[in-house]
């Protein structure tokens, strides 16, 4: 356990806010970047600070703009942006707008630890009136976050969580690359679907299959909704990223289904009524029979249309589809207008060739999406444990170089370790597991036995074992991005039950934590 102390932000950083923005004609082509509240989303997505509006030294002096140093933490303190909890650290000196709070870390406060803590304990919790979101500087200064007593533990926590966040970002890049690959294959095979430079047949959409618009069975008759006979899909279930429509939260009864519009497997559902133009044209396939509401048009493909081709076609034609919607406040693409949209329709043999590629890409995407979900679950668990002081950080390596502006790590006195260090030995079982996940169980069982023999009087901790195993994998094979998944917990649970049955583990009651713990059975405990 690591001793965590609730600490006010005023003790960790100099808290202030930016200044008013210059006028539009006062920005220049060179100078220091000016960060607005609306800039944070783009900066967090990878935009460079140098691509923001720039302020010349003369304008900065005239407007009395303060220059905030590299490493300043920014988040919105007023307006709707304050509800978004976007926390950004300046990579270079910059001017900052008055809507943003600025935190300049003090000595013994590690900037990345503060950033991650503010993600875990978001400042938006200080907003008193959601209708008029605002956070006072005094409230920010008094905001408490848990901080380890030892500065080096701040670094270790940040190192561990950043590593998992890096893997999450990598998985997201992989998913984007697969989407890009799908587009590239389509363009290679069929060309641009709007320009149609390859001269394919380009009939109206009604030639692709049966088109129908959904509806809403009467709400005043509860019998329509008092069963779960069939899902009732809304536009929220067409995410734009998912291949298939997501599970519905609302269902219709058998009575309601008779009054609804339904489609079967292989239909394409398209959002055609929305509050914004960006939502028009989102499409997803059905892998089951569903009903759907009136904001959706559906295409049940004919025999000469492959559903996977149709999905790819709509994926690349969003802007073209959106151009056919009404121009009013409410964006609408009626069934009549939808049916008249012309789209390229190559021979079904060509469509089938593309569909074979789609199946392979979507299989890979499914694996990456599961991996992403597992990593996000791992991050959530590790973050919770880290800020409670419940992680064993002794195996988390500190940076080799001193942290800029901080006391060199080599000069620090390590905190006393109150729980045993988990030593997971090298083994010939590791390489087969990295090459084939079906060989993971023997490796985990071997390491679990090694962990059990090191427990002493300490309680068995699933989180500590997972963190130690993941760290050991990274140490022994740093170039391999293998990570444990939520499904791998079943191997550990099965081992724990077997160890209990065999008498190698025993249950004990922790009075302080008011919970049952698992402890190793030693010769002393048997005596």
C-alpha positions, 0 to 999 in steps of 0.5 A, a space after each residue: 500500500 502507498 500512503 495517499 494524502 488528500 492535497 489541495 491544488 493550491 499546494 501543488 500548483 500556481 492556479 490562475 486563469 488566462 486573459 481576454 483574446 485579441 481581436 481577430 485582426 490582431 493575430 499575426 503569421 508568427 509569434 506565440 500560440 494563443 490557446 482558446 477553450 475550443 482549442 483543447 479538443 483539437 490539441 488533444 487529438 494531435 493538432 500542433 500548438 504552432 497551428 493555432 492563432 499566433 500573437 506577435 510580441 507587440 500585440 502581447 505587450 499591448 494586450 498585457 498577455 501573460 506567457 505561460 510556460 511549457 508544462 502548464 496544465 489547462 482546462 476550461 473553467 467556464 462555459 459548456 467546455 467546462 463540462 467536457 473535462 478536457 485536460 491539456 499540458 502545454 508543450 511550448 510557451 503559449 498565451 491562454 484565454 480567460 475561459 481556461 484555468 492554468 495550473 503551473 506545477 510547483 516543486 515536488 508536483 509531477 505534471 503528468 501525475 496532476 494531469 492524470 489525477 484531474 482526469 480521474 477526479 474531473 474539475 467539472 464536479 465543482 460546477 454548481 449549476 449545470 445550466 450556467 457552468 462555471 468554476 471559480 479559481 478559489 474552488 479550483 485552489 481548494 480542490 483536493 486530489 490524492 497524492 503519494 507522500 513520495 514524489 517518485 511514486 507520482 512518477 511511477 503512477 504516471 509511467 504505468 497509466 501512460 503506458 496503458 494509455 499509449 496502448 489504447 491510443 495504438 489500438 485506436 490507430 489500428 482501427 483507423 488504419 483498418 477503416 482506411 484500408 477498407 476505403 483504399 480497397 473500395 477505391 482500387 476496385 470501383 473508383 470514386 463512387 460519386 465521380 464514377 470514373 470507371 463507368 459502372 451502372 449508376 441507377 437510383 437506390 430503389 434498384 438496390 432493394 426494397 426501401 422502407 421508412 420505420 415508424 413508432 407504434 402508438 405510445 398510448 397503447 402500452 401493449 405495444 411495448 410490454 414485451 421484448 419480442 423484437 428490438 426497436 432500433 433508433 439512430 443512436 444504434 447506428 454509431 457510424 463506427 460499428 459494422 452492425 447496429 448496436 443492441 436496442 434499449 427498447 423493444 416491442 411486443 408481438 402486438 407492437 411488432 405487427 404495427 412496426 416496420 421490420 427488416 431481416 438480416 443483411 439490411 442496411 439502416 441509414 439515419 435520414 432525420 437528424 438535428 445536424 447534417 453530420 448525422 445524416 447518412 450514418 449506416 450500419 447493417 443488421 445481423 438479426 431481425 429488427 424494427 426501427 423508427 421513422 428517422 431511419 430508412 432501410 434497404 433490404 438488398 435484392 439478390 444482385 446486391 451484396 450487403 457488405 458492398 452496400 455498407 462499403 458504398 455508403 461508408 464512402 458516400 456520406 457527404 454525397 448522401 448528406 447533399 440530398 438532405 433538406 437545408 432547414 434546421 431539421 435535416 431530413 432525407 425523405 424516403 422519396 428523395 432517398 430512393 432517387 439518389 443514384 449510386 454505382 452498382 457494379 456486377 454482383 460478382 465484383 461486389 462479392 470480391 469486395 465483400 470477401 475483403 470486408 469480412 477479413 477486415 471486419 474480423 481484424 477490427 473485431 479483435 482490435 475492438 475487443 482488445 481496446 475494450 480490454 485495455 480500457 477496462 484495464 486502465 480503469 481498474 489500474 487508475 482506481 487502484 493507483 489513486 487509492 494507493 493500492 498498487 505495488 509500484 516497486 517494479 515500475 521503472 523510473 525514467 533514466 533521465 531526471 525530470 525537467 525542473 524536478 529533483 533527480 530521481 537518483 537523489 530520492 530515498 525510496 519509500 518503504 515497501 509494506 507489501 512483498 514485491 512480486 517476482 515473476 520468474 523467466 520461463 520457457 512457457 512465455 514465448 509460446 503464450 506470446 505466439 498463441 493465446 491458447 498457451 497463456 493458461 500454463 504461463 499464468 498458472 506458473 506465475 500464480 504459483 510463484 506469486 502465492 509462494 511470495 505472499 507471506 502474510 499479505 493478501 492475494 491481490 488480483 490487481 497486483 498480480 495483473 499489473 506485475 504480469 503485464 509489467 513482466 511481459 513488457 520487461 522480457 519482450 519490450 517490442 511485443 504489445 501483448 496485453 492481458 484481456 478481461 477474458 484472461 481473468 477467468 484463468 486466474 479465477 479458476 486457479 484461485 478456486 482450485 488453490 482454495 479447494 487444494 488448501 493452498 489458499 484460505 479465506 480470511 476476514 479483513 476487519 479494516 476493509 470489511 471484506 473477505 481476503 485470500 491468503 496463502 497457507 504456510 507451514 506457520 499458518 497450519 501449525 
